[in-house]
Amino acid sequence: MSAERWPVLVTRRLPPVVMEALKARCQLDAWEADGAIPRNELLRRLPGKLGAITLLTEKVDAEFLDAGRDLRIVANYAVGFDNIDVVECTRRGVLASNTPEVLTETTADLAWTLLTAAARRIAEGDRLLRARTPWIWGPEMMLGQDIHHKTLGIVGFGRIGRAVARRAHGFGMRVMYHDVTRAPEDVERELSADFRTFDELLAEADFISIHVALTPRTRHLFGAEQFRRMKPTAVLVNTSRGPVVDEAALAAALRAGDIFAAGLDVFENEPEVHPDLLDLDNVVVIPHLGSATVETRNAMGFLAVQNLIAALDGRRPPTLINPEVWYRRST
């Protein structure tokens, strides 16, 4: 088989420039319809494919790998990879990759967009005007929370969390963070970020921005108990993974006034949003737009293609999730 024309499955239509790059090197089988590829169709198309580019909507598990017995690589078009059973891929010698770094700054921008929108009641004001509700300016109309010179708590201090921290200094904010691993002293010094225990951060922060991976430990990391420990003026922002937040508990906390507001880009049962959240004015909800700029979605696609082509060409993919498979192949 010519190395120029590897059979590859793409589970969703990617940006046009990315699709053209794939077509130049691969026999491309792409799901062109809007929405996620149905599971039975996915499994039907996998046999004979040497590579696959997947999204978070596709579960890469034993059944997936059984159908794709010839797969050399699964290249995830996302920085997260909780949709991939990495252990099973590793056991079967299938490389797995993701697209980190290229979406760091864009996602940090969006976290700040949600933070300011929730704090200043932007979406609520927009809805009021679009509903043509009569109004007149008044001293107590739609009062929000100041952002400048407040305390920002960041939960998860990786690339995106640190990018969010950098932006805070333009607002004159105090920054604190919590992570399972404390950052090096030079990073703390550069970002003027103070380490706190999780409980300390909950109690002290005026704004909390979540940037953790979804693991069994972080599922429902934020629930009713955590909301009770936060300030009643606090704002919660989640651009990481939906199941990190217990949506029913969040809705109850927002309704009761345990916290002031929330901004959510991700959801527990995406694309569904808990109906109790949709009934509240003090939560801003958007449909997973963290990386949604032309430049970033193109960059994610090109990185996924680089990973795919490298693996099929016998080279190490640049952003491997399971490098032990590569080491095993190379020895």
C-alpha positions in Angstrom: 0.0 0.0 0.0 1.3 3.4 -0.9 2.4 5.5 2.2 0.7 8.4 0.5 -2.8 7.1 0.7 -3.5 5.6 4.2 -7.2 4.7 4.9 -8.4 7.0 7.6 -11.7 7.7 9.3 -12.7 11.2 10.4 -15.7 11.1 12.7 -16.8 14.7 12.1 -16.3 17.3 9.3 -13.3 19.4 10.3 -12.4 22.9 9.0 -11.9 23.0 5.2 -8.2 23.6 5.3 -7.7 20.7 7.6 -9.8 18.4 5.4 -7.7 19.4 2.4 -4.5 18.5 4.3 -5.9 15.1 5.1 -7.0 14.4 1.6 -3.5 15.1 0.3 -2.2 12.1 2.3 -5.1 9.8 3.0 -7.9 7.7 1.6 -10.4 9.8 3.6 -13.7 8.4 5.0 -15.4 11.3 6.7 -18.8 11.6 8.4 -20.2 14.7 6.6 -23.6 15.0 8.3 -24.2 17.5 11.0 -23.9 16.1 14.5 -22.1 13.1 15.9 -21.7 10.0 13.9 -24.2 7.3 15.1 -22.4 4.5 17.0 -23.5 1.7 14.6 -22.2 3.8 11.6 -18.9 4.5 13.4 -18.3 0.8 14.1 -19.3 -0.1 10.5 -16.7 2.3 9.1 -13.8 1.4 11.3 -12.7 -2.0 9.8 -9.6 -1.6 7.6 -8.8 1.9 8.8 -5.2 2.6 9.9 -6.0 5.8 11.7 -8.9 7.8 13.1 -9.5 11.4 14.1 -12.1 11.5 16.8 -14.0 14.0 18.9 -15.1 14.0 22.5 -18.5 12.7 21.3 -16.9 9.4 20.2 -16.2 6.8 22.9 -12.9 5.0 22.1 -13.3 1.8 24.1 -12.9 -1.9 23.6 -15.8 -2.1 21.2 -14.3 0.7 19.1 -10.9 -1.0 19.0 -12.5 -4.4 18.2 -14.0 -2.8 15.1 -10.8 -1.0 14.2 -8.4 -3.9 14.6 -6.0 -2.3 12.1 -5.8 1.0 13.8 -2.3 2.4 14.5 -3.4 5.7 16.0 -6.5 7.5 17.4 -5.9 11.2 17.1 -8.3 13.1 19.4 -9.4 16.6 18.1 -9.4 18.0 21.7 -7.1 18.7 24.5 -9.2 16.5 26.8 -9.3 12.7 26.3 -11.8 11.4 28.8 -13.6 9.8 25.8 -10.6 7.5 25.2 -9.8 4.4 27.2 -6.1 5.0 27.2 -5.4 1.8 29.1 -7.1 -0.3 26.5 -5.4 1.5 23.7 -2.1 1.0 25.3 -2.8 -2.7 26.0 -3.5 -3.2 22.3 -0.6 -1.1 21.1 -2.7 1.7 19.6 -1.2 5.2 19.8 -3.5 7.9 21.2 -2.9 11.7 20.9 -4.6 14.9 21.7 -4.3 18.6 20.8 -2.8 20.5 23.8 -1.3 24.0 23.9 -2.9 25.3 20.7 -6.1 26.1 22.5 -4.7 27.4 25.8 -4.9 31.1 25.2 -8.3 30.9 23.4 -9.9 28.9 26.3 -8.4 31.3 28.8 -10.0 34.2 26.9 -13.4 32.5 27.1 -13.1 31.8 30.8 -12.7 35.5 31.3 -15.6 36.2 29.0 -17.8 34.0 31.2 -16.4 35.5 34.4 -17.2 39.1 33.3 -20.5 38.2 31.8 -21.7 36.4 34.9 -20.3 39.0 37.3 -21.9 41.9 35.5 -25.1 40.2 34.5 -24.4 40.8 30.8 -26.6 37.9 29.4 -29.4 38.8 31.7 -29.3 42.4 30.5 -29.2 41.3 26.8 -32.3 39.1 27.4 -34.2 42.0 29.0 -33.7 44.3 26.1 -34.4 41.6 23.5 -37.7 40.8 25.3 -38.5 44.5 24.9 -39.2 44.8 28.6 -39.8 48.4 29.6 -36.9 49.8 31.7 -35.3 53.0 32.9 -31.9 53.4 34.4 -31.9 53.4 38.2 -29.2 53.3 41.0 -30.1 49.7 42.0 -30.8 48.3 38.5 -29.1 44.9 37.8 -26.3 45.3 40.2 -23.4 42.9 39.7 -20.0 42.2 41.3 -16.8 44.2 40.8 -13.9 42.2 39.3 -11.0 44.5 39.8 -8.9 44.1 42.9 -10.9 41.0 44.0 -9.5 37.5 44.6 -9.4 34.9 41.8 -9.2 31.2 42.7 -8.0 28.8 40.0 -8.7 25.1 40.5 -6.3 23.2 38.2 -3.0 25.1 37.5 -1.9 23.7 34.2 -1.5 25.6 30.9 -5.0 27.1 30.8 -5.2 27.8 34.5 -1.9 29.7 34.3 -3.1 31.6 31.2 -6.1 32.7 33.2 -3.9 33.8 36.1 -1.8 36.0 33.8 -4.9 37.8 32.6 -6.0 38.5 36.2 -3.1 41.0 36.8 -4.6 43.4 34.4 -7.5 43.7 36.8 -5.3 44.2 39.8 -6.5 40.9 41.2 -5.0 38.7 43.9 -4.5 35.2 42.5 -4.6 31.9 44.4 -4.7 28.4 43.1 -5.2 24.7 44.0 -3.8 21.7 42.3 -2.8 18.2 43.3 0.8 19.2 42.5 2.1 22.5 43.6 3.6 24.7 40.9 7.4 25.4 40.9 8.4 28.5 42.9 9.4 30.4 39.8 6.0 29.9 38.3 4.3 31.1 41.5 6.6 34.1 41.6 6.1 34.9 37.9 2.3 34.8 38.2 2.1 36.1 41.8 -0.1 33.1 42.6 -0.4 31.7 46.1 -1.1 28.0 46.7 -4.1 27.1 48.8 -5.8 24.0 50.0 -9.1 23.4 48.2 -11.1 24.3 51.2 -9.1 27.5 51.8 -9.6 28.5 48.2 -13.4 27.9 48.4 -13.6 30.2 51.4 -11.4 33.0 50.2 -12.0 33.4 46.5 -14.4 35.9 45.0 -14.2 34.2 41.6 -13.4 30.5 41.0 -12.3 29.2 37.6 -12.1 25.5 37.0 -9.4 24.0 34.8 -9.0 20.3 35.8 -9.2 17.1 33.7 -12.2 14.8 34.3 -11.1 11.9 36.4 -12.9 9.8 39.0 -11.4 12.1 41.6 -12.7 15.3 40.0 -16.2 14.1 39.1 -18.6 16.3 41.1 -15.6 18.0 42.7 -18.0 20.9 43.1 -21.2 19.9 44.8 -23.6 21.2 47.5 -21.0 21.1 50.2 -18.5 23.1 48.2 -21.1 25.7 47.2 -22.0 26.2 50.9 -18.3 27.0 51.6 -18.1 29.7 49.0 -18.9 33.3 49.5 -22.5 34.3 48.7 -21.0 36.9 46.4 -18.8 34.4 44.6 -18.9 33.6 40.9 -18.1 30.1 39.5 -16.8 29.5 36.0 -16.3 26.1 34.3 -14.6 25.7 31.0 -13.0 22.3 31.8 -15.4 19.3 31.8 -19.1 19.3 32.7 -19.2 16.4 35.2 -16.7 18.3 37.4 -19.8 20.3 38.6 -22.9 18.7 40.0 -25.4 20.7 38.0 -28.4 20.0 40.2 -26.5 21.2 43.2 -25.3 24.3 41.4 -28.8 25.2 40.4 -30.0 24.8 44.0 -27.1 27.0 45.2 -27.7 29.7 42.7 -31.4 29.7 43.5 -30.8 29.8 47.2 -28.2 32.6 47.0 -25.4 30.4 48.3 -23.3 31.9 45.4 -23.9 34.9 43.2 -23.6 33.6 39.7 -22.0 31.0 37.4 -20.7 30.8 33.8 -20.7 27.4 32.1 -19.2 26.3 28.8 -19.5 22.6 29.5 -22.2 20.3 30.9 -22.7 17.1 32.7 -24.7 15.4 30.0 -23.7 17.4 27.0 -25.4 18.5 24.8 -28.2 18.5 27.4 -28.2 21.2 30.1 -29.9 20.7 33.4 -33.4 22.3 33.1 -33.1 23.9 36.5 -30.1 25.9 35.2 -32.0 27.2 32.2 -34.7 28.6 34.5 -32.2 30.9 36.3 -31.0 34.4 35.3 -27.8 34.2 37.3 -26.1 31.6 35.2 -24.5 32.2 31.8 -24.6 29.1 29.6 -22.9 28.7 26.2 -22.5 25.6 24.0 -18.9 24.5 24.5 -17.2 27.4 22.8 -13.9 27.3 24.6 -11.8 26.8 21.5 -14.3 28.2 19.0 -12.2 30.6 17.0 -11.2 30.1 13.4 -7.5 30.2 14.2 -7.7 27.8 17.1 -10.0 25.2 15.5 -7.7 25.2 12.5 -4.6 24.8 14.7 -6.3 21.9 16.6 -7.0 20.2 13.3 -3.5 20.6 11.9 -2.1 19.2 15.2 -4.4 16.2 15.0 -3.3 15.7 11.4 0.4 15.9 12.4 -0.1 13.3 15.0 -2.0 11.0 12.6 0.5 11.3 9.7 3.5 10.9 11.9 2.2 7.7 13.3 1.2 6.3 9.9 4.6 7.4 8.6 6.5 5.5 11.3 7.4 8.6 13.3 6.6 9.6 16.8 3.5 11.8 17.0 4.2 15.2 18.7 1.5 15.0 21.4 1.2 11.4 22.5 -1.0 10.5 25.4 0.5 7.0 25.8 4.2 7.2 24.9 4.8 3.8 26.3 3.3 2.3 23.2 5.9 4.2 21.1 8.7 3.0 23.3 7.5 -0.5 23.1 7.4 -0.3 19.3 10.9 1.2 19.1 12.6 -1.5 21.2 
